């Protein structure tokens, strides 16, 4: 019997199995909800040099 492949949980880095895991890629419901909360709180952001559509704004 082969050992199931494990991957690190994106939230806590704990090794977790992909197969038979209803919370994948997370290790638990807790890590899944922490990640969802970070998205809802807008904690995940993409860095930019300027605001979107800044070239369409009138110059002051």
N, CA, C and O of each residue as an XYZ file, in Angstrom:
240
protein
N       0.849     -1.181      0.000
C       0.000      0.000      0.000
C       0.893      1.243      0.000
O       1.867      1.315      0.749
N       0.561      2.197     -0.827
C       1.373      3.399     -0.918
C       0.892      4.451      0.068
O      -0.286      4.507      0.423
N       1.817      5.270      0.495
C       1.499      6.361      1.407
C       0.866      7.494      0.604
O       1.391      7.873     -0.443
N      -0.274      8.048      1.086
C      -0.885      9.143      0.340
C       0.019     10.371      0.316
O       0.707     10.673      1.290
N       0.004     11.061     -0.796
C       0.808     12.265     -0.935
C       0.212     13.361     -0.065
O      -1.005     13.541     -0.023
N       1.073     14.087      0.627
C       0.610     15.192      1.458
C       1.125     16.510      0.899
O       2.167     16.567      0.246
N       0.380     17.551      1.167
C       0.721     18.903      0.746
C       0.579     19.819      1.945
O      -0.228     19.539      2.832
N       1.337     20.907      2.003
C       1.190     21.817      3.139
C      -0.110     22.611      3.037
O      -0.486     23.071      1.958
N      -0.779     22.764      4.153
C      -1.989     23.582      4.219
C      -1.593     25.027      3.894
O      -0.607     25.521      4.441
N      -2.332     25.716      3.023
C      -1.974     27.091      2.670
C      -2.011     28.056      3.858
O      -1.376     29.109      3.819
N      -2.744     27.705      4.901
C      -2.885     28.601      6.043
C      -1.842     28.328      7.127
O      -1.127     29.238      7.545
N      -1.756     27.068      7.587
C      -0.883     26.754      8.729
C       0.349     25.931      8.369
O       1.206     25.695      9.220
N       0.442     25.491      7.115
C       1.567     24.697      6.599
C       1.623     23.276      7.152
O       2.618     22.584      6.938
N       0.597     22.825      7.847
C       0.546     21.453      8.350
C       0.376     20.495      7.178
O      -0.445     20.762      6.301
N       1.120     19.385      7.124
C       0.957     18.434      6.032
C      -0.467     17.859      6.039
O      -0.960     17.422      7.079
N      -1.109     17.863      4.892
C      -2.470     17.356      4.791
C      -2.635     16.539      3.523
O      -1.981     16.795      2.512
N      -3.501     15.571      3.590
C      -3.753     14.697      2.447
C      -4.788     15.333      1.532
O      -5.731     15.970      2.003
N      -4.616     15.163      0.235
C      -5.557     15.729     -0.731
C      -6.786     14.831     -0.877
O      -7.907     15.324     -1.003
N      -6.576     13.521     -0.860
C      -7.695     12.600     -1.055
C      -8.516     12.460      0.228
O      -7.977     12.492      1.334
N      -9.812     12.306      0.058
C     -10.759     12.146      1.173
C     -10.684     13.295      2.175
O     -10.853     13.086      3.377
N     -10.434     14.489      1.689
C     -10.360     15.666      2.556
C     -11.407     16.675      2.074
O     -11.206     17.318      1.044
N     -12.518     16.824      2.801
C     -13.562     17.749      2.356
C     -13.142     19.222      2.429
O     -13.810     20.078      1.850
N     -12.055     19.523      3.124
C     -11.593     20.900      3.279
C     -10.398     21.235      2.401
O      -9.774     22.282      2.574
N     -10.072     20.350      1.454
C      -8.874     20.588      0.659
C      -8.933     21.909     -0.075
O     -10.013     22.290     -0.528
N      -7.876     22.602     -0.211
C      -6.492     22.253      0.103
C      -6.116     22.517      1.554
O      -4.950     22.373      1.921
N      -7.077     22.901      2.383
C      -6.790     23.190      3.785
C      -6.839     21.926      4.618
O      -7.431     20.926      4.211
N      -6.215     21.971      5.788
C      -6.180     20.788      6.644
C      -7.449     20.643      7.474
O      -7.781     19.540      7.910
N      -8.164     21.747      7.698
C      -9.342     21.699      8.559
C     -10.328     22.795      8.180
O     -10.015     23.697      7.403
N     -11.515     22.694      8.744
C     -12.543     23.719      8.546
C     -12.064     25.055      9.115
O     -12.369     26.114      8.566
N     -11.322     25.002     10.205
C     -10.807     26.219     10.838
C      -9.897     27.004      9.888
O     -10.071     28.210      9.715
N      -8.931     26.321      9.277
C      -8.022     26.990      8.339
C      -8.775     27.512      7.121
O      -8.455     28.578      6.593
N      -9.765     26.764      6.684
C     -10.581     27.182      5.550
C     -11.318     28.486      5.873
O     -11.375     29.388      5.037
N     -11.880     28.587      7.078
C     -12.617     29.785      7.476
C     -11.693     30.967      7.734
O     -12.070     32.110      7.474
N     -10.497     30.714      8.239
C      -9.523     31.794      8.429
C      -9.173     32.409      7.079
O      -9.100     33.631      6.952
N      -8.957     31.568      6.072
C      -8.637     32.055      4.738
C      -9.823     32.819      4.135
O      -9.631     33.870      3.524
N     -11.031     32.305      4.301
C     -12.226     32.986      3.798
C     -12.375     34.357      4.463
O     -12.731     35.333      3.803
N     -12.103     34.428      5.769
C     -12.171     35.702      6.483
C     -11.154     36.703      5.966
O     -11.439     37.898      5.902
N      -9.983     36.233      5.601
C      -8.956     37.130      5.059
C      -9.403     37.696      3.719
O      -9.153     38.868      3.435
N     -10.060     36.887      2.887
C     -10.592     37.391      1.617
C     -11.698     38.416      1.870
O     -11.739     39.468      1.232
N     -12.598     38.097      2.812
C     -13.717     38.998      3.099
C     -13.236     40.325      3.687
O     -13.842     41.371      3.454
N     -12.154     40.273      4.442
C     -11.588     41.467      5.076
C     -10.688     42.248      4.113
O     -10.166     43.307      4.460
N     -10.516     41.714      2.904
C      -9.636     42.300      1.891
C      -8.180     42.374      2.343
O      -7.463     43.318      2.012
N      -7.755     41.370      3.099
C      -6.358     41.302      3.540
C      -5.430     40.893      2.400
O      -4.251     41.247      2.402
N      -5.956     40.151      1.430
C      -5.163     39.760      0.279
C      -5.259     40.872     -0.755
O      -6.354     41.213     -1.204
N      -4.123     41.435     -1.133
C      -4.107     42.527     -2.097
C      -2.969     42.343     -3.080
O      -1.960     41.704     -2.782
N      -3.153     42.910     -4.246
C      -2.115     42.911     -5.264
C      -1.507     44.302     -5.286
O      -2.222     45.293     -5.430
N      -0.208     44.380     -5.146
C       0.473     45.672     -5.128
C       0.440     46.314     -6.508
O       0.667     45.655     -7.523
N       0.152     47.615     -6.527
C       0.168     48.370     -7.783
C       0.852     49.711     -7.551
O       0.971     50.176     -6.417
N       1.294     50.318     -8.634
C       1.928     51.626     -8.541
C       0.912     52.762     -8.540
O       1.184     53.844     -8.020
N      -0.258     52.513     -9.124
C      -1.275     53.552     -9.175
C      -2.662     52.927     -9.058
O      -2.798     51.703     -9.041
N      -3.665     53.749     -8.980
C      -5.028     53.251     -8.857
C      -5.577     52.884    -10.231
O      -5.124     53.419    -11.244
N      -6.541     51.983    -10.272
C      -7.140     51.635    -11.564
C      -7.797     52.855    -12.209
O      -8.405     53.676    -11.522
N      -7.676     52.963    -13.477
C      -8.270     54.051    -14.256
C      -7.702     55.427    -13.880
O      -8.352     56.443    -14.127
N      -6.519     55.477    -13.297
C      -5.935     56.761    -12.902
C      -5.664     57.671    -14.097
O      -5.615     58.892    -13.953
N      -5.490     57.079    -15.268
C      -5.268     57.913    -16.448
C      -6.570     58.566    -16.943
O      -6.523     59.475    -17.772
N      -7.724     58.114    -16.448
C      -9.000     58.698    -16.833
C      -9.451     59.832    -15.909
O     -10.416     60.534    -16.210
N      -8.752     60.008    -14.787
C      -9.125     61.050    -13.837
C      -8.592     62.397    -14.298
O      -7.510     62.467    -14.882
N      -9.335     63.465    -14.046
C      -8.834     64.791    -14.428
C      -7.620     65.165    -13.586
O      -7.569     64.870    -12.392
N      -6.661     65.803    -14.204
C      -5.453     66.235    -13.500
C      -5.774     67.491    -12.697
O      -6.436     68.405    -13.189
N      -5.303     67.520    -11.471
C      -5.587     68.670    -10.601
C      -4.589     69.777    -10.774
O      -4.692     70.810    -10.113
